[in-house]
Amino acid sequence: VGVLLRPEIRAAQPEDRGHVLAYARRAAPESTLAALRDCGREVRVYGLGQRPRSGAMTFHAIDPYRFVEDLATCTALVTTAGNQLVGESLFLGKPVLAMPEEGNYEQEINATYLVRAGAGMAHSFEGLRSMDVRRFLDRVPTFQERLRGWDLDGLPQALARIDAHLASPSTAAPPVPV
């Protein structure tokens, strides 16, 4: 099935207001932040807490409502390669520059499939430079075109399968001996 989407994501109205959304972990190298700061776009960073503005880059405390709004209105997402956020971004038609966390094989697999699907790019945290971010942003229209028409909302299908499983006589609990 597709992505199990939160109601806020399913209700979001995607548009492009020109900013880049970034979600980073506390261990994000300063070189990654410098690459984002120098990419030529407004960048809104979550996951590192509030910090002073750095050029066109602003830092925001985690706020699920504001984050969903920023995701729905961004041009693209730069993030780790976790399945949920990548899936939510793609559902909203937002290409992803995924940076799998070192040693996290699930994220490496997610990044590989993202690239194979033509919905984004992958790069390491450590080696990211502003020209890599710019190259990704230059390809955003191609990625957006690729995402058109994708049905990634897996919630209805997952719920239907669960309901069918629960209704099946073979899944009934065996009688308890008395």
N, CA, C and O of each residue as an XYZ file, in Angstrom:
712
protein
N       0.848     -1.189      0.000
C       0.000      0.000      0.000
C       0.881      1.235      0.000
O       2.090      1.153      0.213
N       0.261      2.375     -0.241
C       1.004      3.638     -0.239
C       1.263      4.127      1.179
O       1.227      3.351      2.134
N       1.515      5.384      1.298
C       1.864      6.013      2.572
C       0.616      6.139      3.452
O      -0.461      6.493      2.973
N       0.778      5.846      4.733
C      -0.308      6.035      5.694
C      -0.246      7.492      6.154
O       0.583      7.862      6.986
N      -1.127      8.297      5.601
C      -1.060      9.748      5.763
C      -1.865     10.247      6.950
O      -2.955      9.755      7.241
N      -1.298     11.239      7.630
C      -2.013     11.931      8.709
C      -3.138     12.759      8.102
O      -3.040     13.195      6.955
N      -4.211     12.979      8.868
C      -5.319     13.808      8.342
C      -4.856     15.197      7.906
O      -5.378     15.740      6.932
N      -3.889     15.775      8.608
C      -3.408     17.117      8.260
C      -2.756     17.134      6.874
O      -2.904     18.098      6.123
N      -2.040     16.071      6.549
C      -1.395     15.981      5.236
C      -2.445     15.764      4.155
O      -2.386     16.381      3.091
N      -3.408     14.884      4.430
C      -4.455     14.607      3.443
C      -5.279     15.858      3.149
O      -5.772     16.028      2.034
N      -5.433     16.746      4.156
C      -6.249     17.951      3.993
C      -5.458     19.130      3.440
O      -6.049     20.125      3.020
N      -4.130     19.034      3.433
C      -3.288     20.164      3.004
C      -3.528     20.487      1.533
O      -3.779     19.602      0.715
N      -3.446     21.767      1.224
C      -3.608     22.251     -0.151
C      -2.233     22.636     -0.694
O      -1.716     23.700     -0.353
N      -1.633     21.792     -1.529
C      -0.290     22.096     -2.034
C      -0.268     23.301     -2.961
O      -1.154     23.490     -3.794
N       0.756     24.097     -2.791
C       1.068     25.191     -3.702
C       2.563     25.453     -3.579
O       3.224     24.892     -2.705
N       3.085     26.285     -4.434
C       4.521     26.574     -4.424
C       4.729     28.045     -4.116
O       4.454     28.909     -4.948
N       5.220     28.325     -2.907
C       5.516     29.706     -2.504
C       7.006     30.020     -2.596
O       7.444     31.092     -2.177
N       7.789     29.085     -3.144
C       9.181     29.376     -3.450
C      10.222     29.004     -2.416
O      11.414     29.036     -2.721
N       9.821     28.654     -1.206
C      10.827     28.313     -0.201
C      11.179     26.828     -0.261
O      10.427     26.012     -0.793
N      12.328     26.507      0.292
C      12.772     25.130      0.457
C      12.551     24.783      1.922
O      12.860     25.577      2.810
N      12.021     23.607      2.166
C      11.841     23.127      3.529
C      12.934     22.116      3.810
O      13.201     21.236      2.991
N      13.564     22.239      4.964
C      14.608     21.287      5.355
C      14.281     20.728      6.730
O      13.904     21.460      7.645
N      14.434     19.424      6.854
C      14.308     18.780      8.155
C      15.644     18.127      8.429
O      16.090     17.260      7.678
N      16.282     18.547      9.509
C      17.616     18.045      9.839
C      17.635     17.517     11.266
O      16.884     17.972     12.129
N      18.486     16.576     11.485
C      18.703     16.053     12.833
C      19.776     16.888     13.514
O      20.531     17.611     12.865
N      19.826     16.775     14.806
C      20.812     17.564     15.575
C      22.249     17.302     15.136
O      23.118     18.155     15.320
N      22.504     16.140     14.561
C      23.866     15.797     14.148
C      24.206     16.313     12.750
O      25.255     15.962     12.208
N      23.345     17.133     12.160
C      23.620     17.647     10.809
C      24.908     18.465     10.836
O      25.050     19.367     11.661
N      25.845     18.159      9.943
C      27.106     18.906      9.918
C      26.885     20.366      9.521
O      25.946     20.683      8.790
N      27.741     21.231      9.998
C      27.671     22.654      9.644
C      27.810     22.856      8.138
O      27.253     23.802      7.583
N      28.558     21.960      7.472
C      28.716     22.086      6.019
C      27.376     21.899      5.303
O      27.137     22.517      4.266
N      26.509     21.053      5.849
C      25.179     20.863      5.260
C      24.364     22.136      5.418
O      23.687     22.569      4.485
N      24.430     22.732      6.598
C      23.700     23.984      6.821
C      24.233     25.093      5.925
O      23.460     25.906      5.418
N      25.541     25.133      5.728
C      26.131     26.143      4.837
C      25.656     25.924      3.399
O      25.382     26.888      2.684
N      25.557     24.675      2.978
C      25.079     24.376      1.619
C      23.645     24.843      1.448
O      23.293     25.391      0.403
N      22.819     24.638      2.451
C      21.432     25.098      2.387
C      21.358     26.627      2.391
O      20.614     27.225      1.615
N      22.135     27.242      3.270
C      22.123     28.705      3.382
C      22.518     29.376      2.066
O      21.995     30.433      1.712
N      23.445     28.747      1.353
C      24.005     29.357      0.154
C      23.373     28.842     -1.146
O      23.956     29.008     -2.217
N      22.196     28.224     -1.067
C      21.596     27.629     -2.274
C      20.828     28.641     -3.116
O      20.374     28.303     -4.209
N      20.672     29.876     -2.635
C      19.998     30.900     -3.423
C      18.501     30.984     -3.204
O      17.811     31.694     -3.935
N      17.986     30.275     -2.216
C      16.551     30.284     -1.910
C      16.336     30.515     -0.422
O      17.241     30.334      0.392
N      15.113     30.921     -0.088
C      14.722     30.934      1.319
C      14.632     29.472      1.764
O      14.032     28.643      1.080
N      15.230     29.169      2.910
C      15.208     27.807      3.447
C      14.671     27.873      4.874
O      15.165     28.638      5.702
N      13.655     27.064      5.145
C      13.066     26.961      6.487
C      13.490     25.623      7.077
O      13.141     24.562      6.560
N      14.249     25.690      8.169
C      14.843     24.494      8.767
C      14.093     24.116     10.040
O      13.873     24.946     10.922
N      13.709     22.853     10.112
C      13.104     22.274     11.315
C      14.018     21.168     11.824
O      14.818     20.610     11.073
N      13.887     20.860     13.107
C      14.628     19.756     13.699
C      15.854     20.174     14.479
O      16.419     19.361     15.210
N      16.279     21.406     14.347
C      17.458     21.894     15.059
C      17.090     22.915     16.128
O      17.968     23.485     16.776
N      15.808     23.145     16.312
C      15.366     24.144     17.280
C      15.495     25.544     16.717
O      15.986     25.750     15.607
N      15.044     26.492     17.507
C      15.139     27.886     17.063
C      16.572     28.367     17.199
O      17.247     28.098     18.193
N      17.012     29.071     16.197
C      18.348     29.666     16.142
C      18.199     31.002     15.446
O      17.165     31.285     14.841
N      19.240     31.828     15.533
C      19.185     33.086     14.772
C      19.184     32.822     13.271
O      19.744     31.833     12.800
N      18.549     33.719     12.532
C      18.533     33.657     11.062
C      19.971     33.647     10.561
O      20.852     34.281     11.140
N      20.190     32.912      9.469
C      21.496     32.869      8.819
C      21.265     33.115      7.334
O      20.946     32.189      6.589
N      21.427     34.355      6.909
C      21.112     34.710      5.525
C      19.631     34.502      5.275
O      18.792     35.016      6.016
N      19.307     33.750      4.234
C      17.908     33.479      3.904
C      17.401     32.204      4.584
O      16.339     31.690      4.236
N      18.160     31.705      5.547
C      17.787     30.474      6.239
C      17.265     30.804      7.632
O      17.922     31.491      8.414
N      16.054     30.293      7.926
C      15.452     30.493      9.248
C      15.269     29.135      9.917
O      15.101     28.111      9.254
N      15.307     29.155     11.236
C      15.205     27.933     12.031
C      13.923     27.983     12.847
O      13.586     29.009     13.437
N      13.204     26.846     12.872
C      11.898     26.809     13.521
C      11.810     25.642     14.489
O      12.305     24.546     14.223
N      11.166     25.904     15.621
C      10.873     24.831     16.564
C       9.829     23.915     15.932
O       9.045     24.334     15.081
N       9.837     22.675     16.360
C       8.855     21.727     15.823
C       7.455     22.189     16.214
O       7.139     22.346     17.393
N       6.650     22.395     15.222
C       5.240     22.752     15.375
C       4.530     21.995     14.267
O       4.666     22.353     13.097
N       3.768     20.948     14.609
C       3.198     20.104     13.555
C       2.314     20.858     12.569
O       2.289     20.507     11.389
N       1.592     21.874     13.010
C       0.704     22.601     12.099
C       1.493     23.497     11.163
O       1.238     23.527      9.959
N       2.455     24.231     11.718
C       3.269     25.099     10.865
C       4.132     24.271      9.916
O       4.335     24.651      8.763
N       4.639     23.137     10.406
C       5.458     22.286      9.556
C       4.648     21.782      8.361
O       5.136     21.806      7.230
N       3.423     21.329      8.600
C       2.582     20.845      7.498
C       2.307     21.977      6.513
O       2.326     21.762      5.301
N       2.053     23.175      7.019
C       1.827     24.336      6.141
C       3.070     24.625      5.300
O       2.971     24.869      4.097
N       4.243     24.597      5.943
C       5.484     24.850      5.208
C       5.775     23.742      4.202
O       6.315     24.010      3.128
N       5.425     22.504      4.534
C       5.611     21.401      3.599
C       4.668     21.545      2.404
O       5.076     21.359      1.258
N       3.431     21.871      2.673
C       2.445     21.997      1.592
C       2.753     23.152      0.655
O       2.337     23.132     -0.503
N       3.476     24.164      1.137
C       3.722     25.360      0.325
C       5.169     25.503     -0.151
O       5.516     26.508     -0.772
N       6.005     24.519      0.129
C       7.404     24.621     -0.305
C       7.543     24.223     -1.778
O       6.628     23.665     -2.382
N       8.699     24.526     -2.322
C       9.051     24.076     -3.665
C       9.549     22.646     -3.604
O       9.224     21.831     -4.468
N      10.340     22.338     -2.580
C      10.940     21.013     -2.443
C      11.380     20.810     -0.997
O      11.448     21.756     -0.213
N      11.674     19.569     -0.667
C      12.083     19.187      0.679
C      13.493     18.626      0.645
O      13.847     17.850     -0.243
N      14.303     19.034      1.635
C      15.622     18.460      1.864
C      15.562     17.837      3.251
O      15.256     18.518      4.230
N      15.857     16.526      3.336
C      15.637     15.834      4.603
C      16.442     14.545      4.673
O      17.110     14.153      3.716
N      16.362     13.898      5.827
C      16.847     12.535      5.920
C      15.934     11.691      5.039
O      15.007     12.222      4.429
N      16.174     10.416      4.966
C      15.408      9.579      4.035
C      14.404      8.682      4.762
O      14.165      7.547      4.349
N      13.819      9.198      5.842
C      12.795      8.436      6.543
C      11.550      8.282      5.688
O      11.162      9.207      4.974
N      10.934      7.132      5.757
C       9.808      6.791      4.893
C       8.626      7.738      5.040
O       8.058      8.159      4.032
N       8.239      8.084      6.261
C       7.008      8.848      6.467
C       7.084     10.242      5.845
O       6.222     10.615      5.050
N       8.100     11.003      6.201
C       8.192     12.371      5.682
C       8.414     12.385      4.176
O       7.834     13.215      3.476
N       9.236     11.490      3.671
C       9.444     11.425      2.225
C       8.116     11.122      1.534
O       7.781     11.753      0.532
N       7.367     10.169      2.058
C       6.077      9.820      1.474
C       5.083     10.959      1.518
O       4.357     11.192      0.551
N       5.042     11.679      2.644
C       4.133     12.822      2.757
C       4.499     13.899      1.747
O       3.622     14.495      1.122
N       5.787     14.147      1.590
C       6.243     15.153      0.643
C       5.845     14.784     -0.788
O       5.340     15.620     -1.536
N       6.075     13.543     -1.151
C       5.730     13.092     -2.503
C       4.227     13.134     -2.718
O       3.776     13.484     -3.809
N       3.438     12.785     -1.704
C       1.979     12.868     -1.804
C       1.556     14.297     -2.160
O       0.627     14.497     -2.942
N       2.241     15.282     -1.583
C       1.926     16.689     -1.832
C       2.577     17.212     -3.118
O       2.448     18.393     -3.439
N       3.269     16.345     -3.846
C       3.892     16.749     -5.108
C       5.203     17.488     -4.936
O       5.634     18.217     -5.830
N       5.840     17.301     -3.786
C       7.092     18.005     -3.485
C       8.283     17.069     -3.655
O       8.405     16.094     -2.913
N       9.162     17.343     -4.615
C      10.358     16.521     -4.783
C      11.242     16.570     -3.537
O      11.174     17.507     -2.742
N      12.066     15.547     -3.389
C      12.871     15.383     -2.176
C      14.342     15.214     -2.528
O      14.700     14.447     -3.421
N      15.188     15.948     -1.807
C      16.618     15.683     -1.776
C      16.841     14.936     -0.472
O      16.824     15.528      0.608
N      17.050     13.633     -0.584
C      17.152     12.766      0.593
C      18.605     12.544      0.967
O      19.452     12.290      0.111
N      18.878     12.644      2.257
C      20.218     12.407      2.773
C      20.122     11.309      3.828
O      19.875     11.590      5.001
N      20.317     10.054      3.408
C      20.195      8.956      4.362
C      21.214      9.083      5.490
O      22.375      9.430      5.270
N      20.753      8.797      6.693
C      21.667      8.813      7.835
C      22.631      7.645      7.709
O      22.234      6.540      7.340
N      23.882      7.889      8.013
C      24.920      6.877      7.859
C      24.581      5.625      8.667
O      24.245      5.701      9.849
N      24.675      4.472      8.003
C      24.419      3.198      8.667
C      22.949      2.840      8.803
O      22.621      1.782      9.340
N      22.054      3.704      8.326
C      20.624      3.425      8.407
C      20.198      2.821      7.065
O      19.919      3.546      6.110
N      20.152      1.502      7.005
C      19.898      0.817      5.742
C      18.502      1.071      5.211
O      18.305      1.136      3.998
N      17.521      1.215      6.105
C      16.159      1.527      5.656
C      16.157      2.850      4.904
O      15.510      2.972      3.864
N      16.880      3.846      5.424
C      16.941      5.136      4.743
C      17.710      5.044      3.432
O      17.364      5.723      2.466
N      18.729      4.229      3.385
C      19.463      4.050      2.133
C      18.564      3.418      1.070
O      18.615      3.800     -0.099
N      17.750      2.460      1.475
C      16.795      1.833      0.542
C      15.780      2.872      0.074
O      15.492      2.959     -1.120
N      15.235      3.663      1.007
C      14.265      4.699      0.638
C      14.863      5.670     -0.370
O      14.217      6.022     -1.356
N      16.087      6.101     -0.126
C      16.739      7.053     -1.035
C      16.958      6.432     -2.413
O      16.784      7.097     -3.433
N      17.337      5.167     -2.438
C      17.549      4.476     -3.714
C      16.260      4.432     -4.520
O      16.266      4.710     -5.719
N      15.150      4.083     -3.865
C      13.880      4.005     -4.591
C      13.367      5.386     -4.991
O      12.724      5.525     -6.031
N      13.637      6.397     -4.189
C      13.271      7.766     -4.546
C      13.942      8.160     -5.861
O      13.297      8.696     -6.762
N      15.230      7.890     -5.960
C      15.986      8.229     -7.171
C      15.491      7.396     -8.350
O      15.288      7.932     -9.440
N      15.296      6.099     -8.146
C      14.827      5.229     -9.238
C      13.450      5.647     -9.742
O      13.149      5.498    -10.926
N      12.620      6.167     -8.850
C      11.276      6.600     -9.245
C      11.295      7.938     -9.967
O      10.288      8.343    -10.549
N      12.426      8.626     -9.937
C      12.523      9.922    -10.599
C      11.837     11.039     -9.848
O      11.427     12.034    -10.447
N      11.705     10.882     -8.519
C      10.999     11.867     -7.703
C      11.926     12.726     -6.859
O      11.469     13.523     -6.039
N      13.221     12.564     -7.058
C      14.165     13.348     -6.280
C      15.575     12.841     -6.461
O      15.870     12.045     -7.352
N      16.437     13.327     -5.586
C      17.847     12.965     -5.614
C      18.267     12.534     -4.216
O      17.567     12.787     -3.235
N      19.415     11.884     -4.142
C      19.995     11.482     -2.865
C      21.426     11.994     -2.788
O      22.124     12.102     -3.797
N      21.842     12.304     -1.579
C      23.206     12.792     -1.358
C      23.570     12.519      0.091
O      22.690     12.366      0.938
N      24.855     12.457      0.376
C      25.296     12.292      1.769
C      25.212     13.634      2.484
O      25.316     14.688      1.857
N      25.023     13.588      3.790
C      25.035     14.815      4.583
C      26.395     15.488      4.495
O      26.496     16.691      4.250
N      27.427     14.701      4.696
C      28.771     15.253      4.855
C      29.285     15.963      3.613
O      29.955     16.990      3.724
N      28.987     15.441      2.443
C      29.548     16.022      1.231
C      28.667     17.040      0.543
O      29.023     17.528     -0.530
N      27.519     17.379      1.130
C      26.583     18.284      0.457
C      27.166     19.688      0.336
O      27.677     20.255      1.303
N      27.077     20.233     -0.875
C      27.537     21.597     -1.134
C      26.375     22.375     -1.744
O      25.399     21.785     -2.209
N      26.484     23.688     -1.738
C      25.390     24.506     -2.269
C      25.128     24.196     -3.735
O      23.981     24.261     -4.177
N      26.174     23.856     -4.509
C      25.947     23.536     -5.914
C      25.126     22.255     -6.058
O      24.397     22.106     -7.039
N      25.229     21.320     -5.096
C      24.406     20.102     -5.127
C      22.938     20.451     -4.893
O      22.049     19.917     -5.555
N      22.700     21.348     -3.948
C      21.326     21.774     -3.668
C      20.772     22.528     -4.873
O      19.623     22.314     -5.257
N      21.569     23.400     -5.469
C      21.121     24.142     -6.657
C      20.817     23.204     -7.828
O      19.834     23.396     -8.543
N      21.661     22.195     -8.020
C      21.431     21.220     -9.095
C      20.103     20.490     -8.854
O      19.336     20.273     -9.792
N      19.833     20.116     -7.610
C      18.556     19.497     -7.265
C      17.404     20.449     -7.573
O      16.417     20.052     -8.192
N      17.527     21.704     -7.142
C      16.456     22.684     -7.364
C      16.228     22.948     -8.855
O      15.096     23.181     -9.279
N      17.298     22.911     -9.645
C      17.146     23.076    -11.100
C      16.324     21.943    -11.712
O      15.664     22.134    -12.734
N      16.363     20.770    -11.090
C      15.649     19.609    -11.623
C      14.239     19.462    -11.049
O      13.504     18.558    -11.445
N      13.855     20.341    -10.121
C      12.539     20.242     -9.488
C      11.398     20.160    -10.500
O      10.514     19.324    -10.317
N      11.362     20.979    -11.561
C      10.246     20.847    -12.514
C      10.134     19.449    -13.127
O       9.028     18.947    -13.330
N      11.256     18.830    -13.417
C      11.240     17.468    -13.959
C      10.680     16.492    -12.932
O       9.865     15.631    -13.264
N      11.119     16.630    -11.684
C      10.615     15.755    -10.620
C       9.117     15.979    -10.399
O       8.363     15.022    -10.221
N       8.693     17.238    -10.411
C       7.271     17.542    -10.220
C       6.424     16.917    -11.325
O       5.350     16.376    -11.062
N       6.906     16.993    -12.543
C       6.182     16.389    -13.667
C       6.055     14.885    -13.459
O       5.005     14.298    -13.720
N       7.114     14.278    -12.995
C       7.112     12.825    -12.743
C       6.091     12.463    -11.658
O       5.477     11.398    -11.718
N       5.908     13.339    -10.674
C       5.003     13.059     -9.552
C       3.525     13.234     -9.908
O       2.658     12.717     -9.204
N       3.234     13.947    -10.978
C       1.831     14.190    -11.341
C       1.089     12.873    -11.558
O       1.550     11.988    -12.279
N      -0.062     12.770    -10.919
C      -0.901     11.598    -11.107
C      -0.584     10.417    -10.204
O      -1.287      9.408    -10.242
N       0.457     10.524     -9.396
C       0.756      9.427     -8.476
C      -0.307      9.388     -7.396
O      -0.686     10.430     -6.863
N      -0.787      8.215     -7.070
C      -1.727      8.038     -5.972
C      -0.973      7.380     -4.827
O      -0.815      6.159     -4.804
N      -0.513      8.175     -3.887
C       0.315      7.663     -2.804
C      -0.443      7.493     -1.490
O       0.142      7.068     -0.493
N      -1.722      7.814     -1.474
C      -2.497      7.716     -0.239
C      -2.848      6.259      0.018
O      -3.789      5.730     -0.573
N      -2.104      5.616      0.889
C      -2.320      4.209      1.187
C      -3.305      3.951      2.305
O      -3.631      2.796      2.579
N      -3.790      4.999      2.960
C      -4.677      4.808      4.103
C      -5.960      4.065      3.748
O      -6.288      3.094      4.429
N      -6.705      4.469      2.717
C      -7.936      3.732      2.411
C      -7.686      2.244      2.118
O      -8.440      1.383      2.572
N      -6.643      1.956      1.370
C      -6.338      0.562      1.038
C      -5.920     -0.218      2.292
O      -6.334     -1.364      2.468
N      -5.120      0.378      3.147
C      -4.701     -0.300      4.375
C      -5.898     -0.581      5.279
O      -6.027     -1.678      5.822
N      -6.770      0.410      5.436
C      -7.952      0.203      6.273
C      -8.871     -0.870      5.689
O      -9.437     -1.670      6.434
N      -9.023     -0.895      4.368
C      -9.855     -1.920      3.726
C      -9.274     -3.312      3.972
O     -10.017     -4.256      4.240
N      -7.970     -3.442      3.882
C      -7.346     -4.748      4.116
C      -7.488     -5.179      5.571
O      -7.736     -6.352      5.852
N      -7.332     -4.241      6.489
C      -7.502     -4.568      7.909
C      -8.935     -4.991      8.174
O      -9.170     -5.994      8.848
N      -9.900     -4.234      7.649
C     -11.318     -4.581      7.829
C     -11.611     -5.972      7.263
O     -12.303     -6.763      7.904
N     -11.099     -6.275      6.081
C     -11.330     -7.578      5.464
C     -10.723     -8.698      6.304
O     -11.314     -9.766      6.462
N      -9.542     -8.434      6.836
C      -8.873     -9.429      7.672
C      -9.673     -9.680      8.947
O      -9.857    -10.827      9.354
N     -10.142     -8.618      9.567
C     -10.911     -8.761     10.814
C     -12.256     -9.438     10.583
O     -12.767    -10.117     11.474
N     -12.830     -9.262      9.405
C     -14.128     -9.857      9.096
C     -14.017    -11.316      8.658
O     -15.025    -12.022      8.609
N     -12.820    -11.770      8.343
C     -12.626    -13.132      7.862
C     -12.826    -14.133      8.988
O     -12.304    -13.941     10.086
N     -13.591    -15.217      8.726
C     -13.804    -16.231      9.759
C     -12.493    -16.893     10.191
O     -12.388    -17.365     11.323
N     -11.503    -16.935      9.312
C     -10.236    -17.582      9.672
C      -9.444    -16.781     10.688
O      -8.495    -17.299     11.276
N      -9.818    -15.517     10.908
C      -9.087    -14.707     11.885
C      -9.811    -14.619     13.213
O      -9.359    -13.940     14.135
N     -10.942    -15.312     13.305
C     -11.668    -15.288     14.581
C     -10.826    -15.973     15.645
O     -10.117    -16.940     15.364
N     -10.907    -15.479     16.834
C     -10.160    -16.058     17.958
C     -10.711    -17.442     18.284
O     -11.926    -17.639     18.269
N      -9.840    -18.399     18.577
C     -10.344    -19.725     18.946
C     -11.111    -19.646     20.265
O     -10.842    -18.784     21.101
N     -12.070    -20.558     20.441
C     -12.831    -20.523     21.692
C     -11.920    -20.778     22.885
O     -10.960    -21.544     22.799
N     -12.227    -20.141     23.970
C     -11.456    -20.301     25.197
C     -12.051    -21.483     25.981
O     -13.246    -21.499     26.277
N     -11.208    -22.465     26.312
C     -11.736    -23.594     27.080
C     -12.182    -23.137     28.467
O     -11.544    -22.297     29.102
N     -13.288    -23.710     28.914
C     -13.831    -23.351     30.228
C     -13.663    -24.485     31.188
O     -14.058    -24.375     32.349
